[in-house]
């Protein structure tokens, strides 16, 4: 999940929001604007609206604290963090790579719910103190709501089903017990699919019975099933690619293009004469201007191709995944998403050295299935 808007950088982690996070704010504000008058009557409508907005903002801040905890502990355990994105179903900390040990996996996973429980304790204490101090009861209601919702967030996330934090904890436990990360991931993923399908079924029953919230149960269940399946597939691919370096599969010295070429000139002078479908854009100073793919060019209307420059439609340099030749290929996989269509550029000593494409990875995985191992010593038949 990529950010629509980048907000700031905290503790070395980029913080952003997806446009869908507005749905969370709208739903919370709408719900609390109707709820607060029932529990604390006697205030003007505008006051209830202001309290609801404050509660929504603090709730989003609670989600951010949950994800920041994951990111900080991940960095302390040697896992790079690409960033944090808040979106419709909460938040996600995008990690580059995986924990090296079951213990690290457990710490990274458990800290999120622990932080939510801590937040619940802080808000609960604030609500109690405000009540004892005989402060405005609307303040007590806001703090009480935030305490309750953070408890709910912690409890829900600790359900032992991937991709929830509880699924990660389950994976860490099975990993420590069996000594096999793949087996642990499969167990957590299958638990996630069962849980997700259960939520979908319950959502359908609620919708049929006329109870509210059925659609959200279905959407959340679909999300969990999809993510759990993707995690299992990713784990199987990573296992198949174990021991293979980026340099073992990359195409060396990829052909580049000038970002100042128009799309028309590029198609005529480069694309028609080359068999590649992705081209790094390098300026005259040797600096990367981005990565252009035929898929991105396809989005340019025919009447604009003569005036559109490649660098204007290219994937920006800061969004192009980068790797080193000696980096494990499995560590690169989580970064192969976004505007590059699954490609990454390989640099050595600061200079462009190669490119990795989805077909390179698929070929390596296929050879593994045939008993052929690719490594520093070349290809070998097992």
C-alpha positions in Angstrom: 0.0 0.0 0.0 1.7 3.2 -1.2 1.1 6.6 0.3 -1.1 9.1 -1.5 0.4 12.0 0.6 3.6 11.9 2.5 3.2 13.7 5.8 6.6 13.7 7.6 9.5 11.6 8.8 9.7 10.2 12.3 12.6 8.2 13.8 14.0 7.8 10.2 10.7 6.4 8.9 8.6 8.1 6.2 5.0 8.6 7.3 2.2 8.9 4.7 -1.5 8.5 4.3 -3.5 6.9 1.6 -6.6 8.8 0.4 -8.8 6.1 1.8 -7.9 7.1 5.4 -10.4 9.8 5.0 -13.1 7.1 5.2 -11.9 6.2 8.7 -12.2 9.9 9.8 -15.6 10.3 8.2 -17.0 7.1 9.7 -15.7 7.9 13.2 -16.9 11.5 13.1 -20.3 10.5 11.9 -20.7 7.7 14.4 -19.5 9.7 17.4 -21.5 12.8 16.4 -24.6 10.6 16.8 -23.3 8.7 19.9 -22.0 11.5 22.1 -25.4 13.3 22.4 -26.9 10.1 23.7 -24.3 9.5 26.5 -23.6 13.2 27.3 -26.7 15.2 26.4 -27.1 19.0 26.7 -24.5 20.4 24.4 -24.8 22.3 21.1 -24.4 20.2 17.9 -21.2 22.0 17.0 -19.6 20.9 20.3 -20.4 17.3 19.6 -18.9 17.6 16.1 -15.7 19.1 17.5 -15.4 16.3 20.1 -16.0 13.7 17.4 -13.3 15.3 15.1 -10.8 15.3 18.0 -11.6 11.7 18.8 -11.1 10.7 15.1 -7.7 12.5 14.9 -6.5 10.9 18.2 -7.7 7.5 16.9 -5.6 7.9 13.7 -2.7 9.0 15.9 -3.2 5.7 17.9 -3.0 3.8 14.6 0.2 5.6 13.8 1.7 4.9 17.2 0.9 1.2 16.7 2.7 1.1 13.4 5.6 3.3 14.6 6.2 0.8 17.3 6.5 -2.0 14.7 8.9 0.1 12.6 11.2 1.1 15.5 11.5 -2.4 16.8 12.1 -3.7 13.3 14.9 -1.3 12.8 16.5 -2.3 16.1 16.3 -5.9 15.0 18.1 -5.2 11.7 15.1 -5.0 9.4 14.9 -2.0 7.2 11.7 0.0 7.1 10.4 1.5 3.8 7.7 3.6 5.5 4.3 3.7 7.1 1.0 4.2 5.4 -2.3 4.9 7.1 -5.3 3.7 5.0 -8.9 2.5 5.0 -8.4 -0.6 7.2 -5.9 1.0 9.6 -2.2 1.2 9.0 0.7 -0.8 7.6 4.5 -0.6 8.3 6.2 -1.6 5.0 9.3 -3.6 6.0 12.2 -4.4 3.7 13.2 -8.0 4.4 12.3 -10.3 7.2 13.4 -10.9 10.8 16.4 -13.1 11.1 15.2 -15.1 14.1 11.9 -16.2 15.7 12.7 -13.9 18.7 13.1 -10.9 16.5 9.9 -11.8 14.6 8.0 -12.1 17.9 9.3 -8.7 19.2 8.5 -6.9 16.0 5.0 -8.4 15.9 4.0 -8.1 19.6 5.1 -4.5 20.1 2.1 -3.2 18.1 -0.7 -4.6 20.2 1.4 -3.8 23.3 1.5 -0.2 22.2 -2.2 -0.1 21.6 -2.8 -1.5 25.2 -0.4 1.2 26.5 -2.4 3.8 24.7 -5.6 2.4 26.1 -4.1 2.6 29.6 -3.1 6.3 29.0 -6.6 7.3 27.7 -8.3 5.2 30.4 -6.3 6.9 33.1 -7.0 10.3 31.5 -10.8 9.6 31.5 -10.7 8.5 35.1 -8.7 11.6 36.2 -11.0 13.9 34.2 -14.0 12.3 35.9 -12.5 12.7 39.4 -11.6 16.3 38.6 -15.2 16.9 37.6 -14.2 18.1 34.2 -16.5 18.4 31.2 -18.1 15.0 30.8 -17.6 15.2 27.0 -13.9 15.1 27.7 -14.4 11.9 29.7 -16.5 10.4 26.9 -13.8 11.2 24.3 -11.0 9.7 26.5 -13.2 6.7 27.3 -13.9 6.0 23.6 -10.2 6.1 22.8 -9.4 3.8 25.6 -12.0 1.3 24.5 -11.1 1.4 20.8 -7.4 0.9 21.5 -8.2 -2.2 23.6 -10.3 -3.5 20.7 -7.4 -2.7 18.3 -5.0 -4.7 20.4 -7.3 -7.7 20.9 -8.3 -7.9 17.2 -4.6 -7.7 16.1 -3.6 -10.5 18.4 -6.0 -13.0 16.8 -3.5 -15.7 15.6 -4.1 -15.3 11.9 -1.9 -13.8 9.2 -1.6 -11.0 8.3 -2.6 -9.7 11.8 0.1 -9.3 14.4 -1.2 -12.4 16.2 -0.5 -14.3 13.0 3.1 -13.1 13.1 3.3 -14.1 16.8 1.9 -17.6 15.8 4.5 -17.7 13.0 7.3 -16.9 15.4 6.1 -19.6 17.9 5.9 -22.3 15.2 9.2 -21.2 13.7 10.9 -21.5 17.1 9.2 -24.9 17.7 9.8 -26.5 14.2 12.9 -24.6 13.2 11.4 -23.9 9.7 10.3 -20.5 8.7 8.3 -21.7 5.7 6.3 -24.2 7.7 5.6 -21.5 10.3 4.4 -19.0 7.6 2.2 -21.6 5.9 0.5 -22.4 9.3 -0.1 -18.7 10.0 -1.3 -18.0 6.4 -3.8 -20.9 6.5 -5.1 -19.7 9.9 -5.5 -16.3 8.3 -7.5 -17.7 5.4 -9.8 -19.6 7.8 -10.3 -16.5 9.9 -10.9 -14.4 6.8 -13.4 -16.8 5.3 -15.2 -16.9 8.7 -15.5 -13.2 8.7 -16.9 -13.2 5.2 -19.5 -15.8 6.1 -20.5 -13.8 9.3 -20.7 -10.6 7.2 -23.0 -12.3 4.8 -25.2 -13.6 7.6 -25.3 -10.1 9.1 -26.2 -8.5 5.8 -28.9 -11.1 5.1 -30.3 -10.7 8.7 -30.4 -6.9 8.3 -27.7 -6.3 11.0 -25.4 -3.4 10.4 -21.7 -3.7 9.6 -22.0 -6.8 7.4 -20.2 -5.1 4.5 -17.2 -4.1 6.6 -16.9 -7.7 7.9 -16.9 -8.9 4.3 -14.3 -6.3 3.1 -12.1 -7.0 6.1 -12.4 -10.8 5.5 -11.5 -10.5 1.8 -8.5 -8.4 2.8 -7.3 -10.9 5.3 -7.7 -13.9 2.9 -5.9 -12.0 0.1 -3.0 -10.9 2.3 -2.6 -14.3 3.9 -2.5 -16.1 0.6 0.1 -13.6 -0.7 2.2 -14.1 2.4 2.3 -17.9 1.8 3.1 -17.5 -1.8 5.9 -15.0 -1.0 7.3 -17.3 1.6 7.4 -20.3 -0.8 9.1 -18.1 -3.5 11.6 -16.8 -0.9 12.4 -20.4 0.1 12.8 -21.5 -3.5 15.3 -18.6 -4.0 17.3 -19.2 -0.9 21.0 -18.8 -1.5 20.5 -17.0 -4.8 22.0 -13.5 -5.0 20.7 -10.6 -7.0 23.8 -10.7 -9.1 23.1 -14.3 -10.1 19.9 -13.5 -11.9 20.2 -9.9 -13.0 20.8 -8.7 -16.6 24.1 -6.9 -16.6 24.7 -3.4 -18.0 21.1 -2.8 -19.1 20.4 -0.6 -22.1 19.5 2.9 -21.0 17.6 5.8 -22.6 17.8 9.6 -22.5 14.9 11.1 -20.4 14.8 14.1 -22.7 13.6 11.9 -25.6 10.0 12.3 -26.6 7.8 9.2 -26.5 7.6 9.2 -30.3 11.4 9.4 -30.7 11.9 6.7 -28.1 9.5 4.3 -29.8 11.1 4.9 -33.2 14.7 5.0 -32.2 14.9 2.6 -29.2 11.8 0.5 -28.5 11.5 -0.9 -32.1 15.1 -1.8 -32.2 15.4 -3.4 -28.7 13.8 -6.5 -27.2 13.6 -5.0 -23.7 10.4 -3.6 -22.1 12.0 -1.5 -19.4 14.7 1.2 -19.7 16.6 3.1 -17.0 16.8 6.8 -17.8 20.3 8.2 -17.4 21.1 11.9 -17.9 24.4 13.2 -19.4 25.9 13.4 -15.9 25.3 9.7 -15.4 22.5 10.3 -12.8 19.4 8.2 -12.7 16.3 10.1 -13.9 13.9 7.2 -13.4 12.7 4.0 -15.1 10.3 3.8 -18.0 8.4 0.7 -19.0 6.3 0.0 -22.1 3.3 -0.2 -19.8 3.8 3.4 -18.6 4.2 4.5 -22.2 1.0 2.8 -23.1 -0.9 5.2 -20.9 0.2 8.2 -23.0 -2.4 9.2 -25.6 -1.2 8.9 -29.2 -1.7 12.6 -29.8 0.6 13.6 -26.9 3.5 11.2 -27.7 5.3 13.8 -29.8 5.4 16.3 -27.0 5.7 14.1 -23.9 9.3 13.5 -22.6 10.2 10.1 -21.2 11.3 11.6 -17.8 7.8 13.1 -17.4 6.1 9.6 -17.4 9.0 7.6 -15.9 8.8 6.0 -12.4 10.7 8.6 -10.3 14.2 7.7 -9.1 13.2 7.6 -5.4 10.5 5.0 -6.2 12.8 2.7 -8.2 13.9 -0.3 -6.0 17.6 -0.5 -5.8 19.8 -3.5 -4.9 23.4 -4.6 -4.6 24.8 -7.6 -6.6 25.6 -9.6 -3.4 22.2 -9.0 -1.8 20.1 -12.1 -1.3 17.4 -12.1 -4.0 14.8 -13.1 -1.4 15.5 -9.8 0.5 14.7 -7.9 -2.7 11.3 -9.5 -3.3 9.3 -7.3 -0.8 10.5 -4.2 -2.6 9.4 -5.3 -6.1 6.2 -3.4 -6.2 4.9 0.0 -7.3 5.5 1.9 -10.5 8.4 -0.2 -11.9 6.2 -3.2 -12.7 8.2 -5.5 -10.5 11.7 -4.4 -11.7 14.7 -3.3 -9.7 18.0 -1.6 -10.6 21.3 -3.0 -9.4 24.1 -0.7 -8.4 27.8 -1.4 -7.7 29.9 1.4 -6.2 27.2 3.9 -7.0 27.1 2.9 -10.7 24.3 1.2 -12.6 25.3 -2.4 -13.0 22.2 -4.4 -13.8 18.5 -4.8 -13.8 16.2 -7.5 -12.3 12.9 -8.3 -13.9 9.9 -10.6 -12.9 11.0 -13.0 -15.7 14.4 -13.3 -14.1 12.9 -14.2 -10.8 10.4 -16.6 -12.4 13.2 -18.3 -14.3 15.2 -18.8 -11.1 12.1 -20.2 -9.3 11.3 -22.5 -12.3 14.9 -23.9 -12.3 14.7 -24.6 -8.6 11.5 -26.6 -9.3 13.6 -28.6 -11.8 16.3 -29.3 -9.3 18.7 -26.7 -10.7 20.3 -24.4 -8.2 21.7 -21.0 -9.2 24.4 -19.6 -7.1 27.9 -18.1 -7.0 29.3 -21.3 -8.4 27.0 -21.2 -11.4 24.0 -23.5 -12.1 24.0 -27.0 -10.6 21.6 -29.9 -10.9 20.6 -31.2 -7.5 
